[in-house]
Amino acid sequence: MRVLVTGGAGFIGSHFVRELLSGTYPSLEPTRVVVLDALTYAGNRANLDPVAADPRLEFVQGDICDAPLVARLFAGTDLVVHFAAESHVDRSIEDSSAFVHTNVLGTQTLLQEAVRAGVGRFVHVSTDEVYGSIETGSWDEEEPLLPNSPYAASKASSDLIALAVHRTHGLEVCVTRCSNNYGPYQFPEKAIPLFTTNLVDGLDVPLYGDGGNSRDWLHVDDHCRGIALVAAKGRPGEIYNIGGGTELTNRELTGRLLDLCGRDTSAVRQVADRAAHDRRYSVDITKISTELGYAPQVPFDQGLADTVAWYRDNRAWWEPLKARTAQERAAGSRAH
């Protein structure tokens, strides 16, 4: 099986590639794994170092909007798993142009070339943020899309394009929508790695608003196992929610990180709430559980402790990334 993974040098995509090549997913036995990644700020070749010597792995640096490149890589491909995306909400609020370019036009390019190349199956990895915010209960896959941030709107657009291509052209498309991911190798602008690295360095952490925004937390290993199940057995044209089953407010999550890092509440700095900040996310995973046998396996307390330990032990991985991000933001501020 020839598998092409877009965004395979990013946080979630690289985890999927590492596990795929390690034989973790017996229903997927790749003879070739091609990673297509533009290596923007969140992509990192080092994320693939554990499997870099595997002769089945081919890395290609390139843009998913580059139709000739995509067409060449898709020749003979059996499965595409599409992770590549701009995904940080704060950045989408500052400037949404890159989100439309990558998440909408990039996905459209991939789908168009997949149809032309006769790709066997296309798994489009999306997010629960396309549903908007929910006060009580949990969303199932029939919930209308009501995205509130430019990021979420760009992902909702790509979901609709993917499903339309399935209906129009018969491409075997499945869409997955996950809750908030955490784990090793996550770029340190997202909440858990940002807070962890700040705390271990003796810095404070910024908590939006009253800290009452609630999220369901999903370990990246559980997420990727869910994606593998969908890739192997998901019904074409269907959407599958993937959740972790641990719901915490941002204040509760911060408290756990403070405990794990040996800090107290004096390290928390209240900041103005994010614009259009969704209050609560919660996905119903009945469909993927019933149809494909999915269940989260990583207990949150253990997963969070292991994640904090990983960042504590891998300063050489994240410290240059944080320094580079700080420099880029400083340069942007000077430019304005």
N, C-alpha and C positions, 0 to 999 in steps of 0.2 A: 504494500500500500504506500503510495506517494502522498505525503501530507504537506500542505503549505500552511504555515502559521504566520499571519500578519501581526506585527507588534510583538514578535517573539523574544525581543530583548527587553521588554518592559516587565513590570512587576508580576502580573498575572500570567502573561504569555510565556515568560521564561520559566515559570514554575511548571506550566503545562508541558513545555518542551522537555525540561529536565525529567519529569515523571514519565512522559511518553517514551523517551529513549531509555529509561531505566526499567521498562517493562511493567510499570505499575498498572497499566490499563490493558489487561489481556485481550479484551475485545478489539483493541486497536494494535496491530502489529506492523509498524512502519518499516519499509525497506529504505525509505528516503524521507528526511524531514528538512524542508526548505523554510528558513526563517527570512521573512521580508520585513525590514525595520528601517525607518528613516533616521534612527538615532538622534531624535530631537532631545530636548533636555532630560526627558524621563526615560529614554532608552539607554541601555548600558551593556556593551559587549561582555563586561565582566559577569553579568548575570548568567551567562551561558558557560562560564569557565568550567563548572563541574562536568559538562558533557562535551567540551570543545574538541576533545580527541576522538569522539565517536565518528567513525567514517561515514555514517549515515547522515550526518548533519551538514547542511550547506547554509552558510549565512550570506545574505545579499542585502547590502545597504541601498535603500531606494524608497521612493514615494509611492504610496498606493494609488495616487492620482496619475501616475505614469503608465498610461494604457499600453504602449508597446512593451515596456518591461513586464508588466503584469501578464500580458498575453504570452510572452516567452516563458515565464515561470509556470503558468497554468497548464502548459502542454503536458498531457499525460497525468495530471493530478487527479487523485481519487477523492480527496477530502481537503476542504479549506476551513480553517478555524480562524475567524476574524476578530482579533483582539484590538488591533491598532485603532487608537482614538486619542483625541485630546479629552482629558477627563477631569481637570481641576476646576470646580465651580467658580472659585474666586477669579481665576484667570479669564473665564468666560464672561464674567461681569465686567472686567476691565476692557476686554476686546474679544468679541465673539467671532471675528473673521476666520481665525485659524480653526475654530470648531466647525464652522460651516464647510470650510475647505476639506478638512480631513474626514470628519464624521459623516457628512452628507455626500459631497462629491467623491470622496475617496471610496466610500461604500458603493456608490453607484458605479464607479469604474470597475471595482472588483466584481460586482454582480454581472455587469455587461460582459466582461471578459470570461467569466465563469460559464455563462450561457454559450458563448462562442466556442469555448474550448471543450465543452461537454463534460465539465467537472461533475463528479458523481454526487457530492454532497457539500453543502455550505452551511456552517454553523456561525451565526451572527451573534456575537456576545454583546449584550446590552445591559441595562441597569434598571433598578426599581424606581429611579428618579423620574422616569417617563410618566409614572402614574400621578405625580404631584405629591400631595400630602393627605394623610388619612388620620382622622381623629380617633376612631376606635376600630377594632377589628383588623382584618388583613385583606389585601388585594388578591383576587385570583386573576387568572390570565385574561378574563373577559372584561376587566375593568377598563373604562375609557381612558384615553391618554390625556393628561392635563398637566404637562410640564410647566414649571415655573421659572427655571433658570435658562439662560441661553445654552448651556451645556446640555441640560435635559431635553430641551427642544430639538437640538441637533441630533441627539440619540433617538428621540421619538421619530424624527423624520427618516433616519436611516432604517429603523425598524419597519416603517411603512413601505419604504422602497423595497426592502428585502422580501417582505411578504407579498408585495405586488408582483415582483419578478417570479416568485414561485407560482402565483396564480396565472400569470400571463405566459410564461415560458416553460413552466414545468420543472424548473430547477429545484432540486431537493433542499429547500431552505428550512432550517430550524432556528428559532430565536430564543436565546436565554436571557433572563433578567435577574440579576443578582442583587443581594443586599450589600451593605458596606463590607469590603474585604479588609483583612489585616494579615500580617505575617512578615517573614524576612524578605529583604530585597525591595521593600516598598519605598518609592521615592520620598525623601524626608520633607515634603511640604504637606503631606496628608496628616490627619490628626494624630494617629498613634505613633508613627515614627518621628513626627515633629516634636510632640510632647515628650516622648522618651528621650530623644537626643538632647533636647533642651534641659530636661531634668537631670540627666547624668552629667551634664556640663555645669550644673549649678545655676542655670538660667530659669527665668519664669516662663509660664505658658499662657497663651491668650485664650480665654474662654468666651465664646460669643454670647452676648445677651445675658439671659438669666440661667443659661446652661440647661434648660429644660427640653431642648430638642432631642428627640428620641430616635435611635437607630437600632436595626437588627444587625448583629455582627456575625460575619461569616469568615472562617479561616480560609486562606487561599487554597489550601490542600483540599478542603471539602468542595469549594467552588469548582476547582479543576476536575475533581472526580465526577461532579455533576455534569460538567461539559462533556467529559468523555462518554458518559452514559447517553447523553443526547446525540453525540456524534455517531455512536454505534447503533442505537436503537430508537432514537426519537422519531416521531411521525412527521413526515415532510409537511410544511405549512403550519406547524404548531409552535406555540410559545410555551416555554417552561420557566417558571419561577424557581430560583435557587436561593434558599435562605439558610441561616445558621442557627436560628432558634434562641438567640440570646439578645433580648432587648434591653438597652440601657439608655438613660439620658446622658447627654454629654458631661454633665456634672458627675454622674455616677462613674462613668468611664474614667474621668480625670482623677477621681478619688482612688480608683484601683491602680492607676499608673503612679500616683503619688506614693502609695503604699509600696509598690514593687521597686520604686527608685529611692525609697528612704527619705522622701521629702514630705513637707506638710502644706497646709492650705495657704501659707504665706507665699508660696511659689505661683499661685494662680492670679492672673491679671485679667480683670473683666474688661472686655472690649465691646465696642458697638456691634450690634447684631448685623449679620450679613443681609444684604438686600434680598427680598423674596425668599427668606430662609424657611424651607419646608420644616414644619413642626415635628412630623412623625412619619416614619416609613415602616411598613410591615407587610411582608409577602406571605401568601398562603402557598405552601409547598406540597399540597395534597396531590396535585397532578403528577409531578415528577416522582413523588414517592410511590404512588399507586401504580403508575405505568412502568417506571424504570427501576424501582427499588432503591431510590436515593434516600439517604438519611445522613445528616451531619454526624461526623465521627470524632471531631476534635473538641473536647470539653473546653469551654471558653476560658476558664481560669488557668488551665494548663497551657492552652494555646497562647494566651496573653503573656504568661510568665516566660514561656519559651521565646516569644517574640522580643520581649524586653531584654532577655539574656543575649539574644542574637545581636541586637543593636549595641549592647554594652561590649560585646566581644569583637565587633566588626567595625570599629571606628575607621579603619583604613578604607572601608567601602563608602561610608556615608559622609565623612568629614569633608572630602573634596567637593561632593555634590552640594552640600550646604554652603560652602564657601563660594562656589561658582554662582549659585542662585542669589546670594547676597550681593555679589559683584554686579550681576545682571540687573538686579532691582535698583541698585545705586546708580548704575549707568542710565537706566530708564528715567529715574527721578531727575538726574541732571539734564537729560535731553528735553524734559518738559519744563 
